[in-house]
Amino acid sequence: MGTVTMLAEGSIGARRTSRQAFLFPGAALFLGQATDQRLHRHRAFEVAIPLEGHMRIETARAPGIGPEAGVLAPLEHHRVIATGRTAFLWVDPETRAARALAQVRPSVDGKGHERLVSLLREMDRSEPTHDEAWALLDLWRSIWLDGLPQLPRLDRRVSEVVDLIDSAPVPLANRYEAADQVALSPSRFSALFTQQVGMPLRKYLLWRRLLFGIRRLGNGASVTSAAVEAGFADGAHFSRVFRATFGCKPSSLANMRVVASEAHPISPRPRPS
C-alpha cells in the first residue's frame, strides 16, 4: 500500500492537485477534470458525479442531460462530457457492490447524496490518504447501496491467504498456488473466497497484479518491465488489461497523483480471533 505520485513538475496548483486517482482491488476513484471524452467502453460499472459545472452522459441508448449522477453498465459505449471537475467511481462487475449497483437508479437524491458530494469536493481540494479515500468509498456504498448486508467475519483460511497475497513481494500466480497454502482444492477455496471477500479469487489476483504493475510504473519502471514483474506476459498484455478495466491507457496516469493499494480494503471487518 502506498502513494505513487506521477506528477510533472509544476503540475500541482496552489489550490489542489490537478487530478487524483485512488486504486483498490475491485474499485477505483478518480477526481478531477475528465480529459478523454471520446466514445469508449470498459468492463467496470462506472458512476459519475459532477463536482462543479455541468455534466452530460451520452450513450448508444439515449443522451443524458446534466444528471446529478450517472451509472453506466459494464461494456456500455458512452462518453461523459463535463465542463468542470468530476468524480468517477469504477467498480469491478464481479463484486457484490457491482451486482447491487445494477439495481440502483441512475441518479440519487436526498441529504445523503448531498453529503457525499460535499465530501468529494473536500477531497478534491486536498490530498487524501488511502484510508480517507476508502472511508469515503464505504460511505458511498452505504448511501447508494443501503441494505446491502455486511460481509461475514473472515474464515481463518481466507484470512491467511489474503494476508499472504497482500504481503507477497510479487503477486501470486494463480488460484492453485493460493489454495495450496491452506490445503483446500482450488474450486472449494475459490467458492469460499468469493463468499467471504465479495469478489472471485481469480479477479482479486488480477487486480493485485494490475495494481502492482501500476506501482512499479510510478517508481520509474518501463511498461514492459512493470508488466513482467507483475506477472503479465508483456507490456501489451498489461496495457490491454488496463484499458479493458478503466477504458484508457496506462499513460493516462501521467501527471496525476495516484494512491494505489495492493491490499484488499477489508480492515473495517472483524478479523478472525
PENORMO-V339439 format. One record per residue. N is the residue number from 1. RES is the residue in three letters. D_LAST is the distance of its C-alpha to the last C-alpha in Angstrom with 2 decimals. Layout:
n=N res=RES d_last=D_LAST
n=N res=RES d_last=D_LAST
This chain:
n=1 res=MET d_last=23.92
n=2 res=GLY d_last=27.10
n=3 res=THR d_last=30.50
n=4 res=VAL d_last=33.32
n=5 res=THR d_last=36.53
n=6 res=MET d_last=39.35
n=7 res=LEU d_last=42.12
n=8 res=ALA d_last=45.81
n=9 res=GLU d_last=47.51
n=10 res=GLY d_last=48.46
n=11 res=SER d_last=46.34
n=12 res=ILE d_last=44.39
n=13 res=GLY d_last=46.53
n=14 res=ALA d_last=46.77
n=15 res=ARG d_last=45.02
n=16 res=ARG d_last=42.16
n=17 res=THR d_last=41.02
n=18 res=SER d_last=43.14
n=19 res=ARG d_last=40.40
n=20 res=GLN d_last=36.61
n=21 res=ALA d_last=34.12
n=22 res=PHE d_last=30.32
n=23 res=LEU d_last=28.79
n=24 res=PHE d_last=25.36
n=25 res=PRO d_last=24.47
n=26 res=GLY d_last=26.08
n=27 res=ALA d_last=27.84
n=28 res=ALA d_last=30.39
n=29 res=LEU d_last=32.06
n=30 res=PHE d_last=35.61
n=31 res=LEU d_last=37.58
n=32 res=GLY d_last=41.28
n=33 res=GLN d_last=44.64
n=34 res=ALA d_last=44.64
n=35 res=THR d_last=46.94
n=36 res=ASP d_last=47.13
n=37 res=GLN d_last=48.73
n=38 res=ARG d_last=49.95
n=39 res=LEU d_last=49.22
n=40 res=HIS d_last=46.13
n=41 res=ARG d_last=43.14
n=42 res=HIS d_last=39.61
n=43 res=ARG d_last=36.77
n=44 res=ALA d_last=34.52
n=45 res=PHE d_last=34.80
n=46 res=GLU d_last=36.39
n=47 res=VAL d_last=36.45
n=48 res=ALA d_last=39.16
n=49 res=ILE d_last=39.74
n=50 res=PRO d_last=42.77
n=51 res=LEU d_last=42.18
n=52 res=GLU d_last=45.91
n=53 res=GLY d_last=49.11
n=54 res=HIS d_last=49.36
n=55 res=MET d_last=47.61
n=56 res=ARG d_last=49.04
n=57 res=ILE d_last=47.27
n=58 res=GLU d_last=49.53
n=59 res=THR d_last=48.58
n=60 res=ALA d_last=50.64
n=61 res=ARG d_last=50.45
n=62 res=ALA d_last=51.81
n=63 res=PRO d_last=51.73
n=64 res=GLY d_last=49.58
n=65 res=ILE d_last=51.12
n=66 res=GLY d_last=49.09
n=67 res=PRO d_last=45.94
n=68 res=GLU d_last=43.38
n=69 res=ALA d_last=40.79
n=70 res=GLY d_last=41.05
n=71 res=VAL d_last=38.77
n=72 res=LEU d_last=39.92
n=73 res=ALA d_last=38.90
n=74 res=PRO d_last=38.00
n=75 res=LEU d_last=41.20
n=76 res=GLU d_last=43.36
n=77 res=HIS d_last=46.24
n=78 res=HIS d_last=46.36
n=79 res=ARG d_last=47.14
n=80 res=VAL d_last=46.12
n=81 res=ILE d_last=49.01
n=82 res=ALA d_last=48.02
n=83 res=THR d_last=50.36
n=84 res=GLY d_last=47.65
n=85 res=ARG d_last=44.09
n=86 res=THR d_last=41.55
n=87 res=ALA d_last=37.80
n=88 res=PHE d_last=36.76
n=89 res=LEU d_last=33.41
n=90 res=TRP d_last=32.93
n=91 res=VAL d_last=30.24
n=92 res=ASP d_last=29.86
n=93 res=PRO d_last=31.35
n=94 res=GLU d_last=28.66
n=95 res=THR d_last=25.84
n=96 res=ARG d_last=24.98
n=97 res=ALA d_last=26.49
n=98 res=ALA d_last=29.69
n=99 res=ARG d_last=30.10
n=100 res=ALA d_last=29.87
n=101 res=LEU d_last=32.28
n=102 res=ALA d_last=34.80
n=103 res=GLN d_last=35.21
n=104 res=VAL d_last=35.71
n=105 res=ARG d_last=39.23
n=106 res=PRO d_last=40.68
n=107 res=SER d_last=40.83
n=108 res=VAL d_last=38.84
n=109 res=ASP d_last=40.48
n=110 res=GLY d_last=39.48
n=111 res=LYS d_last=37.97
n=112 res=GLY d_last=34.56
n=113 res=HIS d_last=36.31
n=114 res=GLU d_last=38.46
n=115 res=ARG d_last=35.46
n=116 res=LEU d_last=33.97
n=117 res=VAL d_last=37.32
n=118 res=SER d_last=37.63
n=119 res=LEU d_last=34.30
n=120 res=LEU d_last=35.25
n=121 res=ARG d_last=38.53
n=122 res=GLU d_last=36.89
n=123 res=MET d_last=34.73
n=124 res=ASP d_last=37.90
n=125 res=ARG d_last=39.59
n=126 res=SER d_last=36.93
n=127 res=GLU d_last=34.68
n=128 res=PRO d_last=31.13
n=129 res=THR d_last=28.05
n=130 res=HIS d_last=25.57
n=131 res=ASP d_last=23.15
n=132 res=GLU d_last=26.13
n=133 res=ALA d_last=27.26
n=134 res=TRP d_last=23.94
n=135 res=ALA d_last=23.88
n=136 res=LEU d_last=27.38
n=137 res=LEU d_last=26.55
n=138 res=ASP d_last=23.84
n=139 res=LEU d_last=26.60
n=140 res=TRP d_last=29.00
n=141 res=ARG d_last=26.79
n=142 res=SER d_last=26.40
n=143 res=ILE d_last=30.21
n=144 res=TRP d_last=31.43
n=145 res=LEU d_last=28.90
n=146 res=ASP d_last=28.47
n=147 res=GLY d_last=26.87
n=148 res=LEU d_last=24.86
n=149 res=PRO d_last=21.59
n=150 res=GLN d_last=18.35
n=151 res=LEU d_last=16.38
n=152 res=PRO d_last=13.57
n=153 res=ARG d_last=9.81
n=154 res=LEU d_last=9.59
n=155 res=ASP d_last=9.83
n=156 res=ARG d_last=8.33
n=157 res=ARG d_last=12.07
n=158 res=VAL d_last=13.02
n=159 res=SER d_last=10.56
n=160 res=GLU d_last=12.03
n=161 res=VAL d_last=15.46
n=162 res=VAL d_last=15.26
n=163 res=ASP d_last=14.36
n=164 res=LEU d_last=17.17
n=165 res=ILE d_last=19.56
n=166 res=ASP d_last=19.09
n=167 res=SER d_last=19.54
n=168 res=ALA d_last=22.37
n=169 res=PRO d_last=25.74
n=170 res=VAL d_last=27.37
n=171 res=PRO d_last=26.11
n=172 res=LEU d_last=25.30
n=173 res=ALA d_last=28.41
n=174 res=ASN d_last=27.37
n=175 res=ARG d_last=24.97
n=176 res=TYR d_last=26.05
n=177 res=GLU d_last=24.82
n=178 res=ALA d_last=21.38
n=179 res=ALA d_last=21.09
n=180 res=ASP d_last=22.29
n=181 res=GLN d_last=19.23
n=182 res=VAL d_last=17.16
n=183 res=ALA d_last=20.24
n=184 res=LEU d_last=20.80
n=185 res=SER d_last=24.14
n=186 res=PRO d_last=24.70
n=187 res=SER d_last=25.62
n=188 res=ARG d_last=22.65
n=189 res=PHE d_last=20.13
n=190 res=SER d_last=22.21
n=191 res=ALA d_last=22.14
n=192 res=LEU d_last=18.36
n=193 res=PHE d_last=18.10
n=194 res=THR d_last=20.77
n=195 res=GLN d_last=19.22
n=196 res=GLN d_last=15.83
n=197 res=VAL d_last=17.22
n=198 res=GLY d_last=20.58
n=199 res=MET d_last=22.92
n=200 res=PRO d_last=24.06
n=201 res=LEU d_last=22.77
n=202 res=ARG d_last=26.40
n=203 res=LYS d_last=26.93
n=204 res=TYR d_last=23.79
n=205 res=LEU d_last=25.09
n=206 res=LEU d_last=28.53
n=207 res=TRP d_last=27.44
n=208 res=ARG d_last=25.61
n=209 res=ARG d_last=28.91
n=210 res=LEU d_last=30.97
n=211 res=LEU d_last=29.17
n=212 res=PHE d_last=29.31
n=213 res=GLY d_last=33.04
n=214 res=ILE d_last=33.51
n=215 res=ARG d_last=32.02
n=216 res=ARG d_last=34.31
n=217 res=LEU d_last=37.23
n=218 res=GLY d_last=36.44
n=219 res=ASN d_last=36.57
n=220 res=GLY d_last=40.06
n=221 res=ALA d_last=39.69
n=222 res=SER d_last=42.15
n=223 res=VAL d_last=41.12
n=224 res=THR d_last=41.82
n=225 res=SER d_last=39.86
n=226 res=ALA d_last=36.82
n=227 res=ALA d_last=36.97
n=228 res=VAL d_last=37.18
n=229 res=GLU d_last=34.38
n=230 res=ALA d_last=32.14
n=231 res=GLY d_last=33.05
n=232 res=PHE d_last=35.86
n=233 res=ALA d_last=39.18
n=234 res=ASP d_last=41.17
n=235 res=GLY d_last=41.74
n=236 res=ALA d_last=43.30
n=237 res=HIS d_last=40.26
n=238 res=PHE d_last=37.98
n=239 res=SER d_last=40.52
n=240 res=ARG d_last=40.75
n=241 res=VAL d_last=37.01
n=242 res=PHE d_last=37.01
n=243 res=ARG d_last=40.04
n=244 res=ALA d_last=38.77
n=245 res=THR d_last=35.56
n=246 res=PHE d_last=37.15
n=247 res=GLY d_last=40.83
n=248 res=CYS d_last=42.02
n=249 res=LYS d_last=42.42
n=250 res=PRO d_last=40.17
n=251 res=SER d_last=43.10
n=252 res=SER d_last=42.35
n=253 res=LEU d_last=39.65
n=254 res=ALA d_last=42.47
n=255 res=ASN d_last=43.18
n=256 res=MET d_last=39.85
n=257 res=ARG d_last=36.85
n=258 res=VAL d_last=33.89
n=259 res=VAL d_last=30.24
n=260 res=ALA d_last=28.37
n=261 res=SER d_last=24.64
n=262 res=GLU d_last=23.73
n=263 res=ALA d_last=20.03
n=264 res=HIS d_last=19.00
n=265 res=PRO d_last=18.62
n=266 res=ILE d_last=15.29
n=267 res=SER d_last=13.92
n=268 res=PRO d_last=14.64
n=269 res=ARG d_last=12.29
n=270 res=PRO d_last=8.71
n=271 res=ARG d_last=6.42
n=272 res=PRO d_last=3.79
n=273 res=SER d_last=0.00
